[in-house]
Amino acid sequence: MSDATTEQLTGHLSGTVPRAVPSAKPHPVNWRTSAPFLLCHLIPLLAIVTGVHLVDLVLLGVLYVARVFFITAGYHRYLSHRAFRTGRVTQFVLAFGGLTAMQKGPLWWASWHRQHHRYTDTTRDPHSPKHGFWWSHIGWILSGRYRTTDLDIVRDLARYPELRFLDRHDWIGPVALGTTSYLIAGWSGLVIGFFGSTVLVWHATFSVNSFTHMFGRRRYATDDTSRNLAAVALLTLGEGWHNNHHHHPRSARQGVPWWELDLTYTVLHALAALSILRDLQRPTPAALGSRRVNPPDPSTAGR
C-alpha cells in the first residue's frame, strides 16, 4: 500500500490564502438550496406510517456511531488536519465513510474547516459564534453561500483523483448506505435507521461549531472562543474537547487528561497498533503546558 501524502502543514493548514472567502455576516436562509436538507429532517416522522422495530433502532445506533467516527477521524482529524499517516486505500475508506454522513464531499469539508481554523472568530470564519448560536450551528449552511470547494486550500488532498471523484459525486455514499439500510430493514430501516441517524449525526457535528464555542471551560488561552464541553465530547466521540483541539489542531488526540474520553483516538490508536495507521500526532509536554488558563502545579505534572 503506497503512502498518502503527508506534507507538513504550515500553521493550522496547508495551501494558499483562499482567493474568495465570503464574509460570514449572517445571511437569510436560501430556501431553494436548503429544501433537500430541511426535508430530510421531516422524513423520520414517517415512522408513524412504517412503524418502529428493534432492527431499525439497532441500525440507527450503528449508523450513528460509525458515521460520527468517519467524520471525526476521516474528514476532521485526517483530511482537515493530517493528524496521522496512512495509505491510499485507507484514505479512500475514511473519505467514503465520511461521504455517507451527507456532509458533502471530503475536499469541501476539509477546505471550509481549514478556513475556520485560519480565520476563527473573524469575519472570514464561515461559522463564527460571534454572529449568534443559530448562525454557527446551522445558519451558515442554510444560507447557501458556502457550496463551492476552494481546491487551493486543499491542494495536498486534491492531487488524488479518487478524492476529487468523491467530492464531485458526493451523492454516491448516501445512496449506497440508504439502499443498504432499505435492504436490511425495509422502509422503516430507511426512514429511521438511515434518515434518523443522518439528522442526529448532522446536529452532533454542528454542535461542535456552536455549543463548544459558547459553553464549557477553557484550559488554554487560545485566540478564539473555543471551549471544552463533555456532553458534546460524548455525542461526537471526542470532538467536544474543542479548546484542546484549537490549542493543538494537528493532534490526533483531543482529550488531554485520561478522564477526557476520546473514543475516536482510542480507535485510531488501535488501528495504529495494527499498522493500518502510523505517525499519530501528539502534543509535546511543552505544548500541553503552554498557554494554560490555570497553570498546573509542578508537583502534579504528568498526572
N, C-alpha and C positions, 0 to 999 in steps of 0.2 A: 504494500500500500504506500503510495507516494505521499510525501508531506504536503499538507496545505500550507499556503504562505503564512509566515509568522513574522513579517517585518515589524520592527519595533515602532510603536506608535509614539508620536511626539505629543506630550501632554496627555490629554484625555482621549485623543483620537488621531487618525492619520488623514491625509488628504488636504486639499487646499481650502481656503475660506470659500464657502458657497457663494456662487455668483448672484443668486437671487433668493434671499430668505425673507418672506413677508413678515412685516411687523405683527407680533402676536396680540395686537389690540383686539379685544373681544369683538366678535362679528356675529351677525344674526345667523340663525340656522338656515342652511341651504336645503330646503325640503326636497328638492328634486334628487340631489345626490345622497341625501340621508335616508330616503324612503326605504331602501332594502334593509339598512341597518336597524331602523326603527321597527320594521315589520318582523324581523327576527325576534324581537322582544315579545311579540304577541303570539308567535307560533306555539310556545309551550302551553298556552291557555287551551289549546286543542286537546289537552289531556282530558278535559271534560268529556270529549267525544270518544277518544281512543281508550280511556281508562288508564290506570297506573298499575303496573305489575312489578314484582320483585326484580325481574331481569332488567327492567327499564331503570330502576334505581341503581342497580349494580353497574349498569352501563354508564349512567350519569356520573357516578363516583369515579369509575376507572378513567373515563374520558376527561373528567375534570383534572384529576391528578396528573395524568400523562401529558395533557396539553399545557398545563401550567409549567410542568418541568421543561417541556420543549421551548416554551417562551423564555423561561428564566435561564436555562442552561444554554440553549441554542441561540435564539435571537438576541438575548441580552448579554450574557457573560462571554459567549464565544464570538458571535458575529459582530456585536457592537463594541466589545472591549478586548477581544482576543486574550482572554484570561487563561487560556491553555492552548496546547497544540494538539492537532490530530491529523488524520489522513483525509483524503478527499471523499472516500466512501462514508466515513462517519460524519464529515462535514455536511454531506448531502442529506444524510438521515436526520441530522439535527435541523437543517433548514426545512426539509419536507415536513417533519413533525411540527415545527412552528407554523407552517403553512396551514395545517389542519385547524388551527385555532381561529381562523378567519380574521387575522390582524394584518392583512395584506402581505406583500412579499418580503423576503428576507433583506433585500437591499433597501427597500423603502423603510422598513422598521429600523434598521441599523443607521441609515442616514439621518433620520429625524432624531433618533436617540442621541447620536453623537452631537448633533446640533444643540440638543437640550443641555448636554454637559458643557459644551463650549460656551453657550450663552445663558447659562442658568440664571433665572430670575431677572433677565434683562428684557428689553422689548423684542429681542430676536429669539427668545426662548419660546418654542411653539406652544407650550402648555404651562406657563408660569402661574403659580397660585396667587400672584400679586394682582391678577385680574379676576380673582374670585374662585371659589370652590367649583362652581359649575363649569367654568372655562377649563380649568386644569383637569377635571375629571372626564368631561365628555364634550364640552362646548367646542373645543378646538377641532374635534373630529367632525361634529355636525356642521361646522362652518364650511366645509368643502374646500378650504384654502390650502390644504396640505396633502394633495392627492398625488403629486409628482415625486419622483425619486431623483435626487441630485447625485449622479454617479461620481462626480469629482470627489465627494467626501467619503466614498466607499470604494475607491479605486483598488484597494487591496482585495476586495471581495468581487468586484465587477470583472476582474480578469478571468474568473471561472465561468465558462459558458453555461454550465448546469445551474449556477445560481442566477444568472441573468434569465435563463429559461423559466425557472420557478417564479422569479419576480414578475415576468411578463404574463405568466399564466397562473396567477395566484388562486384561481378557482379550482385547480386540479385537486389540491389537498382536501378542501371541504367537501367537494363532490364525492371523492373516493371514500372519505370517512362517513359521510352521510349515507351513501349507498350501503356500506358495510353495516352501519347501525340498523338500517332497514332489513337487511338480510338476516341479521341476528335476532331482532325482536319485533319486526314488523313496523306498522305505523307508529305505535306507541314508543318503540325504540328510537325512531327518527325524531319524533316530537319531543320526548323527554330526555332520552339518552344523548342525542346529538344536539338539538337546538337548546335544550335546557342547560346542558353543560357549557355550551358556547356562550350563552348570556352570562353565566356565572364566571367563566374564565375572563370574559371581557371586563367585568366590573372588578374582579380581583386585580387584574393588571392595571386598570385605570386608577385603583385606589393608591397605587404607589405614586402616581403623578399628583394626586390630590391630598389624600389623608396624610401621607408621610412628608409632605411639605407644609402641613398646617398643624398637625397634632403629634405629640410624643416628646421625647427627650433628645437632647443633643450631647453627644460625647465629645465631638470635635468642633472646633470653631471654624467651620468652613465658610466660604464667602457666599452662602446661599441660605435657603430656608429649610434644608433637608433635616429630617428628624428620624429617630428610631421608634418604631411602633410595633409592639409584639403581636397585636391582633392581625395586622397586615402581614407580618412575617409568617404567621401560621397559615394564613389563607394562600400565600404565594410561595410557600416552600423556602422562605428565607429572604425574600426581597424587601421585607419591611424594615430591615436594619439599614435604612436608606442613608442616614447620616454617615455611618461607617463606609458605605459604598461611595458617597461623594468625596469622602476623605481619601480613599484609595480605590479609584474606579477600576483598575486593572486586576484587582484581587479576585481570585476565584471563590474565595470565602468571604461572606459578608457579615456573618456573626463573628464577634471578637472573643468575648469570654465563652466558656463552654456552655453556659446556660442560654446563650442566644442561638436557639435552634435554627440550623440552616440545612434543611434536608436536601436541597439541591447540591450543596457542597458535599454532603455525605455520599450521594450517588456519584458525583464526579470523582471523589477520592477513591471509591471502589472501582470505577472504570479505569482510573489511572493505575491502580494495583494490578488490573488485568491487562495493562499495556494498550488499552484502547485509546486512552488519552495520555498526555505527558506534559511535563513542564507547567504544572498548575502554578499560577502566580499567587504568591502570598506576600503580605506586607512584612517588612523587616521589623524587628523590635523598635528600632529608632522611629520608623513611620508610625507604628502603633502608639508610641509615646508622645508624638509631636502634636501640637495644636490642641491639646486636651482642654476642655472647658474646666474640668476639675482634675488637675494633675494627680496621678495615683501616688500613694505613699510608697517611697522606695523600698520600705521593708516588706511590702506585699507584692512587689513586682514579680510577674510571672505566674501569679495565682489566677 
